[in-house]
């Protein structure tokens, strides 16, 4: 079953790698088009939101009809959005190509569908570890794509780099057959039933009445705010500190590299500790790390150390969050229910990306964004503690 997990991780490596390095294009895109940082930030904020909106929809479609068609369509739409971006010369055009097409495509080929597809091949005891491995694949994508994107921008210009990444994205298509080698029979049965149409959304309505599920959403909102702000505006923060652009791409790569470690540790820890405590620790550590960053001198070493610290919890929140959803509601509609949780994450992402653009345009720095990020991270740590979650039972000793 490990090959399913590796295939899902490889797909996520491509879809997340392409998405998480778009911040490197902000400055050259602005220089080329003159659209302004606020307009470009808005397009990327819409992308954050749409990536989340598509998660429960893609998850519900995958739960009914199977994951293969969703993944193939998502990868193709992602590539189309990236390829069309150089032809867009207005804010509306960027919203369509980056904010809608590329975001919808990468969202359809992301966590909710991939974790949902893989979970059906695994036992409850191994799902957390598998989610950690899949998540590490997305982090490895950021580690690989950040320097590649920066090198392509310097060698080919931002347009050539965007077309190159679109072509690279299509390379994920053969991996879908590895992950889903044949049709999922229970989906065909579900599709044959007229009543099955409402089943994922009935499960969603029931879940949204659960207090623990809502608290999980609240914490994940903060995670999205934090990540989108940094992915979009870390290059701008580096520029404010009069450091070369390579510091930004290296920092993004270090975040991805260290998150591989963080994701694997988080996935393994879900089998030993309650996930709500893991999440509270992660969010609390972010608030402390930002405070240290603000007090530190703004050198290349500071950014690199900050990136490594961030990376340990960057998207390592995904395995324990998915584990809690699975514990609360089972895996039959995991793609739908975890997709809704990711929507909350990306609503936070919309505000993180867009408000960052407004902050730099109006004040000339990101100070208020950093303060807001610290406050939200502290609140996220607190709201996870009351979540209803059973104690982790130790694995039975082998006979």
C-alpha positions as a Python dict, from the first residue, in 0.01 Angstrom:
ca = {
    (1, 'X'): (0, 0, 0),
    (2, 'X'): (302, 227, 33),
    (3, 'X'): (303, 291, -342),
    (4, 'X'): (-38, 462, -316),
    (5, 'X'): (101, 696, -51),
    (6, 'X'): (412, 773, -256),
    (7, 'X'): (207, 840, -572),
    (8, 'X'): (-20, 1079, -380),
    (9, 'X'): (286, 1253, -233),
    (10, 'X'): (438, 1293, -580),
    (11, 'X'): (119, 1445, -723),
    (12, 'X'): (102, 1688, -431),
    (13, 'X'): (467, 1773, -484),
    (14, 'X'): (379, 1910, -828),
    (15, 'X'): (48, 2082, -750),
    (16, 'X'): (170, 2242, -427),
    (17, 'X'): (515, 2322, -562),
    (18, 'X'): (365, 2519, -851),
    (19, 'X'): (122, 2699, -621),
    (20, 'X'): (342, 2778, -323),
    (21, 'X'): (612, 2962, -520),
    (22, 'X'): (386, 3216, -696),
    (23, 'X'): (510, 3484, -457),
    (24, 'X'): (838, 3487, -650),
    (25, 'X'): (647, 3617, -954),
    (26, 'X'): (490, 3918, -778),
    (27, 'X'): (777, 4163, -830),
    (28, 'X'): (861, 4074, -1194),
    (29, 'X'): (490, 4058, -1278),
    (30, 'X'): (439, 4404, -1129),
    (31, 'X'): (742, 4543, -1314),
    (32, 'X'): (623, 4397, -1643),
    (33, 'X'): (254, 4489, -1622),
    (34, 'X'): (251, 4789, -1388),
    (35, 'X'): (-68, 4657, -1228),
    (36, 'X'): (48, 4734, -874),
    (37, 'X'): (116, 4515, -573),
    (38, 'X'): (-238, 4551, -436),
    (39, 'X'): (-398, 4428, -762),
    (40, 'X'): (-160, 4134, -791),
    (41, 'X'): (-207, 4053, -422),
    (42, 'X'): (-584, 4052, -474),
    (43, 'X'): (-553, 3801, -761),
    (44, 'X'): (-337, 3576, -542),
    (45, 'X'): (-580, 3623, -252),
    (46, 'X'): (-864, 3505, -478),
    (47, 'X'): (-643, 3208, -563),
    (48, 'X'): (-609, 3128, -193),
    (49, 'X'): (-985, 3144, -149),
    (50, 'X'): (-1071, 2942, -460),
    (51, 'X'): (-817, 2674, -370),
    (52, 'X'): (-1018, 2628, -54),
    (53, 'X'): (-1362, 2657, -217),
    (54, 'X'): (-1282, 2377, -459),
    (55, 'X'): (-1165, 2137, -185),
    (56, 'X'): (-1506, 2022, -54),
    (57, 'X'): (-1654, 2025, -405),
    (58, 'X'): (-1370, 1816, -547),
    (59, 'X'): (-1387, 1593, -242),
    (60, 'X'): (-1760, 1536, -283),
    (61, 'X'): (-1721, 1455, -653),
    (62, 'X'): (-1436, 1216, -572),
    (63, 'X'): (-1644, 1053, -296),
    (64, 'X'): (-1923, 983, -547),
    (65, 'X'): (-1748, 912, -876),
    (66, 'X'): (-1388, 829, -786),
    (67, 'X'): (-1073, 1032, -758),
    (68, 'X'): (-906, 966, -1095),
    (69, 'X'): (-1120, 1199, -1307),
    (70, 'X'): (-1096, 1475, -1049),
    (71, 'X'): (-717, 1454, -1035),
    (72, 'X'): (-670, 1446, -1413),
    (73, 'X'): (-901, 1743, -1463),
    (74, 'X'): (-731, 1935, -1182),
    (75, 'X'): (-380, 1890, -1321),
    (76, 'X'): (-490, 2000, -1669),
    (77, 'X'): (-672, 2309, -1539),
    (78, 'X'): (-370, 2401, -1325),
    (79, 'X'): (-143, 2387, -1629),
    (80, 'X'): (-390, 2590, -1837),
    (81, 'X'): (-409, 2864, -1575),
    (82, 'X'): (-31, 2895, -1552),
    (83, 'X'): (7, 2894, -1932),
    (84, 'X'): (-255, 3167, -1983),
    (85, 'X'): (-117, 3405, -1719),
    (86, 'X'): (147, 3572, -1945),
    (87, 'X'): (-133, 3671, -2184),
    (88, 'X'): (-323, 3858, -1910),
    (89, 'X'): (-260, 4233, -1890),
    (90, 'X'): (-532, 4339, -1647),
    (91, 'X'): (-631, 4271, -1289),
    (92, 'X'): (-938, 4081, -1408),
    (93, 'X'): (-722, 3866, -1635),
    (94, 'X'): (-496, 3772, -1346),
    (95, 'X'): (-798, 3685, -1134),
    (96, 'X'): (-917, 3449, -1408),
    (97, 'X'): (-584, 3279, -1479),
    (98, 'X'): (-419, 3271, -1136),
    (99, 'X'): (-713, 3339, -908),
    (100, 'X'): (-954, 3092, -1068),
    (101, 'X'): (-801, 2844, -1312),
    (102, 'X'): (-467, 2765, -1149),
    (103, 'X'): (-621, 2767, -802),
    (104, 'X'): (-912, 2541, -894),
    (105, 'X'): (-675, 2304, -1072),
    (106, 'X'): (-425, 2279, -788),
    (107, 'X'): (-709, 2248, -536),
    (108, 'X'): (-863, 1955, -722),
    (109, 'X'): (-523, 1784, -713),
    (110, 'X'): (-457, 1852, -349),
    (111, 'X'): (-510, 1732, 8),
    (112, 'X'): (-880, 1647, 26),
    (113, 'X'): (-885, 1423, -281),
    (114, 'X'): (-539, 1272, -231),
    (115, 'X'): (-577, 1194, 139),
    (116, 'X'): (-931, 1067, 84),
    (117, 'X'): (-817, 837, -198),
    (118, 'X'): (-523, 702, -2),
    (119, 'X'): (-714, 651, 325),
    (120, 'X'): (-932, 384, 166),
    (121, 'X'): (-627, 165, 111),
    (122, 'X'): (-500, 197, 470),
    (123, 'X'): (-586, 91, 823),
    (124, 'X'): (-683, 355, 1082),
    (125, 'X'): (-345, 306, 1253),
    (126, 'X'): (-148, 398, 940),
    (127, 'X'): (-357, 687, 807),
    (128, 'X'): (-183, 950, 1016),
    (129, 'X'): (160, 841, 899),
    (130, 'X'): (40, 827, 539),
    (131, 'X'): (-101, 1181, 566),
    (132, 'X'): (240, 1290, 696),
    (133, 'X'): (417, 1134, 398),
    (134, 'X'): (171, 1291, 152),
    (135, 'X'): (210, 1626, 321),
    (136, 'X'): (588, 1592, 304),
    (137, 'X'): (551, 1549, -71),
    (138, 'X'): (387, 1891, -94),
    (139, 'X'): (667, 2040, 115),
    (140, 'X'): (930, 1877, -104),
    (141, 'X'): (757, 2038, -401),
    (142, 'X'): (807, 2380, -245),
    (143, 'X'): (1171, 2295, -174),
    (144, 'X'): (1226, 2190, -537),
    (145, 'X'): (1010, 2447, -715),
    (146, 'X'): (1135, 2759, -532),
    (147, 'X'): (1492, 2753, -667),
    (148, 'X'): (1376, 2618, -1004),
    (149, 'X'): (1121, 2900, -1040),
    (150, 'X'): (1377, 3163, -942),
    (151, 'X'): (1631, 3021, -1187),
    (152, 'X'): (1371, 3008, -1464),
    (153, 'X'): (1266, 3367, -1398),
    (154, 'X'): (1627, 3482, -1424),
    (155, 'X'): (1701, 3273, -1733),
    (156, 'X'): (1375, 3298, -1930),
    (157, 'X'): (1191, 3590, -1774),
    (158, 'X'): (872, 3550, -1571),
    (159, 'X'): (665, 3457, -1879),
    (160, 'X'): (898, 3179, -1987),
    (161, 'X'): (914, 3056, -1628),
    (162, 'X'): (535, 3044, -1604),
    (163, 'X'): (507, 2843, -1927),
    (164, 'X'): (780, 2607, -1808),
    (165, 'X'): (599, 2538, -1481),
    (166, 'X'): (277, 2473, -1675),
    (167, 'X'): (459, 2206, -1877),
    (168, 'X'): (616, 2055, -1565),
    (169, 'X'): (272, 2032, -1402),
    (170, 'X'): (146, 1803, -1679),
    (171, 'X'): (416, 1555, -1578),
    (172, 'X'): (198, 1457, -1281),
    (173, 'X'): (-68, 1298, -1504),
    (174, 'X'): (91, 948, -1523),
    (175, 'X'): (102, 934, -1143),
    (176, 'X'): (-278, 926, -1128),
    (177, 'X'): (-278, 575, -1276),
    (178, 'X'): (-32, 463, -1010),
    (179, 'X'): (-248, 603, -731),
    (180, 'X'): (-576, 473, -875),
    (181, 'X'): (-492, 176, -1100),
    (182, 'X'): (-856, 77, -1152),
    (183, 'X'): (-1203, 215, -1096),
    (184, 'X'): (-1323, 237, -736),
    (185, 'X'): (-1626, 5, -735),
    (186, 'X'): (-1817, 160, -446),
    (187, 'X'): (-1828, 491, -630),
    (188, 'X'): (-2001, 332, -928),
    (189, 'X'): (-2263, 193, -694),
    (190, 'X'): (-2308, 531, -531),
    (191, 'X'): (-2347, 702, -865),
    (192, 'X'): (-2626, 460, -958),
    (193, 'X'): (-2835, 574, -665),
    (194, 'X'): (-3025, 902, -696),
    (195, 'X'): (-3015, 942, -320),
    (196, 'X'): (-2635, 928, -322),
    (197, 'X'): (-2617, 1281, -459),
    (198, 'X'): (-2705, 1429, -122),
    (199, 'X'): (-2497, 1195, 94),
    (200, 'X'): (-2170, 1393, 109),
    (201, 'X'): (-2354, 1716, 183),
    (202, 'X'): (-2577, 1549, 442),
    (203, 'X'): (-2259, 1437, 616),
    (204, 'X'): (-2129, 1794, 592),
    (205, 'X'): (-2446, 1940, 747),
    (206, 'X'): (-2419, 1696, 1035),
    (207, 'X'): (-2050, 1774, 1086),
    (208, 'X'): (-2111, 2151, 1090),
    (209, 'X'): (-2334, 2104, 1394),
    (210, 'X'): (-2042, 1953, 1584),
    (211, 'X'): (-1865, 2200, 1816),
    (212, 'X'): (-1530, 2023, 1789),
    (213, 'X'): (-1541, 2037, 1410),
    (214, 'X'): (-1608, 2413, 1422),
    (215, 'X'): (-1320, 2470, 1665),
    (216, 'X'): (-1095, 2277, 1428),
    (217, 'X'): (-1205, 2510, 1148),
    (218, 'X'): (-1124, 2817, 1358),
    (219, 'X'): (-768, 2702, 1420),
    (220, 'X'): (-715, 2606, 1058),
    (221, 'X'): (-835, 2953, 948),
    (222, 'X'): (-532, 3098, 1127),
    (223, 'X'): (-301, 2848, 962),
    (224, 'X'): (-422, 2965, 621),
    (225, 'X'): (-383, 3333, 712),
    (226, 'X'): (-26, 3272, 823),
    (227, 'X'): (85, 3062, 526),
    (228, 'X'): (-76, 3276, 254),
    (229, 'X'): (68, 3596, 399),
    (230, 'X'): (419, 3452, 400),
    (231, 'X'): (401, 3271, 65),
    (232, 'X'): (277, 3589, -104),
    (233, 'X'): (474, 3856, 80),
    (234, 'X'): (794, 3699, 212),
    (235, 'X'): (977, 3814, -106),
    (236, 'X'): (848, 4165, -38),
    (237, 'X'): (966, 4149, 324),
    (238, 'X'): (1309, 4040, 204),
    (239, 'X'): (1317, 4334, -37),
    (240, 'X'): (1224, 4577, 241),
    (241, 'X'): (1529, 4455, 431),
    (242, 'X'): (1750, 4536, 127),
    (243, 'X'): (1846, 4173, 74),
    (244, 'X'): (1880, 4002, -268),
    (245, 'X'): (1586, 3805, -419),
    (246, 'X'): (1780, 3481, -376),
    (247, 'X'): (1725, 3511, 0),
    (248, 'X'): (1349, 3483, -59),
    (249, 'X'): (1370, 3180, -288),
    (250, 'X'): (1619, 3010, -54),
    (251, 'X'): (1393, 3083, 244),
    (252, 'X'): (1090, 2933, 67),
    (253, 'X'): (1298, 2628, -23),
    (254, 'X'): (1413, 2590, 339),
    (255, 'X'): (1052, 2613, 458),
    (256, 'X'): (963, 2327, 223),
    (257, 'X'): (1266, 2119, 323),
    (258, 'X'): (1214, 2154, 697),
    (259, 'X'): (842, 2089, 658),
    (260, 'X'): (927, 1744, 524),
    (261, 'X'): (1069, 1670, 867),
    (262, 'X'): (778, 1843, 1039),
    (263, 'X'): (516, 1658, 835),
    (264, 'X'): (669, 1317, 898),
    (265, 'X'): (700, 1389, 1270),
    (266, 'X'): (343, 1518, 1286),
    (267, 'X'): (209, 1215, 1101),
    (268, 'X'): (396, 974, 1329),
    (269, 'X'): (293, 1169, 1641),
    (270, 'X'): (-79, 1126, 1567),
    (271, 'X'): (-36, 760, 1660),
    (272, 'X'): (113, 850, 2001),
    (273, 'X'): (-51, 1174, 2113),
    (274, 'X'): (-388, 1339, 2077),
    (275, 'X'): (-389, 1551, 1764),
    (276, 'X'): (-546, 1853, 1931),
    (277, 'X'): (-242, 1887, 2155),
    (278, 'X'): (-10, 1859, 1857),
    (279, 'X'): (-200, 2140, 1684),
    (280, 'X'): (-202, 2362, 1994),
    (281, 'X'): (175, 2321, 2026),
    (282, 'X'): (230, 2405, 1658),
    (283, 'X'): (19, 2721, 1662),
    (284, 'X'): (170, 2841, 1988),
    (285, 'X'): (522, 2790, 1854),
    (286, 'X'): (440, 3009, 1553),
    (287, 'X'): (343, 3302, 1774),
    (288, 'X'): (670, 3267, 1966),
    (289, 'X'): (875, 3236, 1647),
    (290, 'X'): (728, 3554, 1497),
    (291, 'X'): (808, 3745, 1817),
    (292, 'X'): (1170, 3628, 1794),
    (293, 'X'): (1186, 3723, 1425),
    (294, 'X'): (1058, 4075, 1488),
    (295, 'X'): (1321, 4131, 1757),
    (296, 'X'): (1610, 3988, 1551),
    (297, 'X'): (1836, 4180, 1309),
    (298, 'X'): (1713, 4136, 952),
    (299, 'X'): (2000, 3947, 794),
    (300, 'X'): (2010, 3655, 551),
    (301, 'X'): (2086, 3422, 841),
    (302, 'X'): (1781, 3550, 1030),
    (303, 'X'): (1555, 3472, 734),
    (304, 'X'): (1705, 3127, 691),
    (305, 'X'): (1667, 3042, 1061),
    (306, 'X'): (1311, 3182, 1056),
    (307, 'X'): (1233, 2970, 749),
    (308, 'X'): (1357, 2650, 913),
    (309, 'X'): (1154, 2722, 1227),
    (310, 'X'): (843, 2799, 1024),
    (311, 'X'): (888, 2493, 808),
    (312, 'X'): (867, 2255, 1101),
    (313, 'X'): (497, 2345, 1141),
    (314, 'X'): (424, 2498, 797),
    (315, 'X'): (176, 2244, 661),
    (316, 'X'): (252, 1986, 926),
    (317, 'X'): (-88, 2087, 1066),
    (318, 'X'): (-254, 1883, 792),
    (319, 'X'): (-194, 1527, 928),
    (320, 'X'): (-332, 1595, 1281),
    (321, 'X'): (-622, 1799, 1139),
    (322, 'X'): (-715, 1519, 896),
    (323, 'X'): (-673, 1267, 1179),
    (324, 'X'): (-925, 1452, 1397),
    (325, 'X'): (-1178, 1469, 1112),
    (326, 'X'): (-1134, 1095, 1055),
    (327, 'X'): (-1179, 1021, 1426),
    (328, 'X'): (-1491, 1232, 1452),
    (329, 'X'): (-1670, 1115, 1137),
    (330, 'X'): (-1490, 818, 977),
    (331, 'X'): (-1340, 802, 627),
    (332, 'X'): (-1640, 746, 398),
    (333, 'X'): (-1677, 1119, 338),
    (334, 'X'): (-1334, 1223, 456),
    (335, 'X'): (-1255, 1400, 128),
    (336, 'X'): (-1568, 1615, 162),
    (337, 'X'): (-1536, 1692, 533),
    (338, 'X'): (-1163, 1757, 526),
    (339, 'X'): (-1224, 1965, 214),
    (340, 'X'): (-1456, 2189, 415),
    (341, 'X'): (-1186, 2227, 677),
    (342, 'X'): (-943, 2329, 403),
    (343, 'X'): (-1198, 2587, 288),
    (344, 'X'): (-1171, 2753, 630),
    (345, 'X'): (-794, 2741, 591),
    (346, 'X'): (-815, 2922, 260),
    (347, 'X'): (-1063, 3185, 376),
    (348, 'X'): (-786, 3273, 618),
    (349, 'X'): (-547, 3254, 323),
    (350, 'X'): (-751, 3511, 129),
    (351, 'X'): (-721, 3762, 412),
    (352, 'X'): (-353, 3687, 467),
    (353, 'X'): (-260, 3748, 103),
    (354, 'X'): (-487, 4047, 38),
    (355, 'X'): (-440, 4233, 367),
    (356, 'X'): (-65, 4194, 326),
    (357, 'X'): (-88, 4380, -5),
    (358, 'X'): (-300, 4654, 153),
    (359, 'X'): (-58, 4685, 446),
    (360, 'X'): (250, 4737, 228),
    (361, 'X'): (67, 4979, -3),
    (362, 'X'): (-66, 5198, 280),
    (363, 'X'): (205, 5179, 548),
    (364, 'X'): (515, 5077, 355),
    (365, 'X'): (578, 4772, 576),
    (366, 'X'): (416, 4455, 712),
    (367, 'X'): (434, 4533, 1084),
    (368, 'X'): (60, 4517, 1153),
    (369, 'X'): (36, 4187, 964),
    (370, 'X'): (303, 4036, 1187),
    (371, 'X'): (118, 4150, 1499),
    (372, 'X'): (-212, 4013, 1369),
    (373, 'X'): (-41, 3685, 1281),
    (374, 'X'): (95, 3648, 1636),
    (375, 'X'): (-245, 3717, 1791),
    (376, 'X'): (-426, 3473, 1564),
    (377, 'X'): (-168, 3199, 1622),
    (378, 'X'): (-212, 3236, 1999),
    (379, 'X'): (-590, 3213, 1966),
    (380, 'X'): (-559, 2907, 1740),
    (381, 'X'): (-352, 2729, 2004),
    (382, 'X'): (-622, 2796, 2263),
    (383, 'X'): (-929, 2697, 2059),
    (384, 'X'): (-787, 2354, 1975),
    (385, 'X'): (-772, 2246, 2339),
    (386, 'X'): (-1149, 2190, 2396),
    (387, 'X'): (-1184, 1971, 2084),
    (388, 'X'): (-1348, 1638, 2162),
    (389, 'X'): (-1091, 1369, 2088),
    (390, 'X'): (-1048, 1025, 2244),
    (391, 'X'): (-718, 930, 2399),
    (392, 'X'): (-477, 748, 2170),
    (393, 'X'): (-490, 375, 2242),
    (394, 'X'): (-150, 201, 2232),
    (395, 'X'): (-105, -46, 1950),
    (396, 'X'): (-148, -411, 2059),
    (397, 'X'): (173, -600, 2112),
    (398, 'X'): (256, -849, 1835),
    (399, 'X'): (175, -1211, 1914),
}
